Amino acid sequence: MTTQTVEYIRYRIPEQHSAEFLAAFTRAARQLAAAPQCVDYELTRCEQDFEHFILRVTWTSTEDHVVGFRQSELFTDFHAEVRAYIPYIEEMRHYKPTAVRGSGASVPTLYAWAGGAEAFTRLTEVFYDKVHKDEVLAPVFEGLAPEHALHVALWLGEVFGGPPAYSETQGGHGHMVAKHFGKNITEVQRRRWVNLLQDAADEADLPTDAEFRSAFLAYAEWGTRLAVYFSGPDAVTPGEQPVPKWTWGAAPPYRP
């Protein structure tokens, strides 16, 4: 479970000082960017009342912010830039995210962009036809159940933003990685899997735009490297985890 916390600082800056305020935070932001406790930050300005600003900073934890950052040299430099505006603060608090979250429909999911369930079914059919004929991968997938390709299509569909069909019928991430235990997948086999998947994407007419294919390949690299680990002798069985969610140009959140 994440321990991240979101700090909100609300300012009311007289309009005649707003240019100086923005310049000060432009300089102070360098300290936030350099802080290992800082995940991200953003300064916004109210459209209806230009005197209102909100600084949002996501910290790795409240303690990391209060103890780690505030007791560091970076905070000394940060504070020197913004201390003149402390009297203008109306609120400064930490907030924890809740389970109420999600994305709107202004940007299509990778699942929708690819063509939905039909596209991923087509992809896995082409892919496993190649696998069975490949001298490097055929031994790894020997004796596959007939429904394996369909299950992988459900998995990929859910990963890329489609319905939770895999979770509802098969299980979560732990169920998937358990299928790799003891297989001792080699780097040569992993790389061949990635290459064949890309070839299958071409033959299955998945979108070829750079944005989609870069995200598609990024997941293939991420997922297959996990598969190699979980297939090896040092693998530690993970706790039950949800299916990872992949989106445009972004991996799941980094967890140190």
Buried (B, 14 or more C-beta within 10 A) or exposed (E): EEEBBBBEBBBBBEEEBBEEBEEBBEEBBEBBEEBEBBBEBEBEBEEEEEBBBBBBBBBBBBEBBBEBBBEBEBBEBBEEBBEEBEEBEEEEEBEEEEEEEEEEEEEEBBBBBBBBBEBBBBBBBBBBBBBEEBEBBEEBBEEBEEEBBBBBBBBBBBBBBBEEBBBEEBEBBBBBBEEBEEBEBBEEBBEBBBBBBBEBBEBBEBBEEEEBBEBBBBBBBBBBBBBBBBBBEEBEEEEEEEBBBBBBEEEEEEEE
